[in-house]
Amino acid sequence: MQNIRVVIGNIIKKHRKKLKITQYELALKVGVDPKYISRIETGMSYPSLSVVEKIFDVLGVDIYYLFEEEKETDKNKIISIINEDLKNTSVKNLSIIKDIIKTITEKNI
């Protein structure tokens, strides 16, 4: 699991850049020092929940996005691990695994 400071910083940076606003502009809108925004984005500072809420509000990001982002990170790690394991699996077993995955996804288990 990634450090929560890094996850929050990456989310903020991604959405700030998507909106094409600078760290300085974001800091002004949130009411914090621009250097603080930089430290948050790099994972060097751990902002309070109230600051995260203000930043997310300015960026138009739902606070629940934090939890979805972490789930997606975990999902990608699991997929990567599975892919590595599959490299050492026989074709016969891969076929069986494919059928199992198909059954699971069709039934939405």
KABEL-V765856 format. One record per pair of residues at least 24 apart in sequence whose ideal C-beta (glycine too) atoms are under 7 Angstrom apart, sorted by sequence separation. I is the first residue (numbers start at 0). GAP is how many residues later the second one is. D is the distance in whole Angstrom. If there is no record, write none. Layout:
I	GAP	D
I	GAP	D
//
This chain:
29	24	5
29	25	5
11	28	6
12	28	4
29	28	6
11	29	6
25	29	7
28	29	5
8	31	5
7	32	7
8	32	4
25	32	6
8	33	6
8	34	5
5	37	4
4	38	4
7	39	7
2	40	6
18	40	6
4	41	5
11	43	6
15	43	6
7	44	6
14	44	4
14	46	5
11	47	7
10	50	7
10	54	7
10	55	7
7	58	7
10	58	6
6	62	6
6	63	6
1	71	6
0	73	7
//
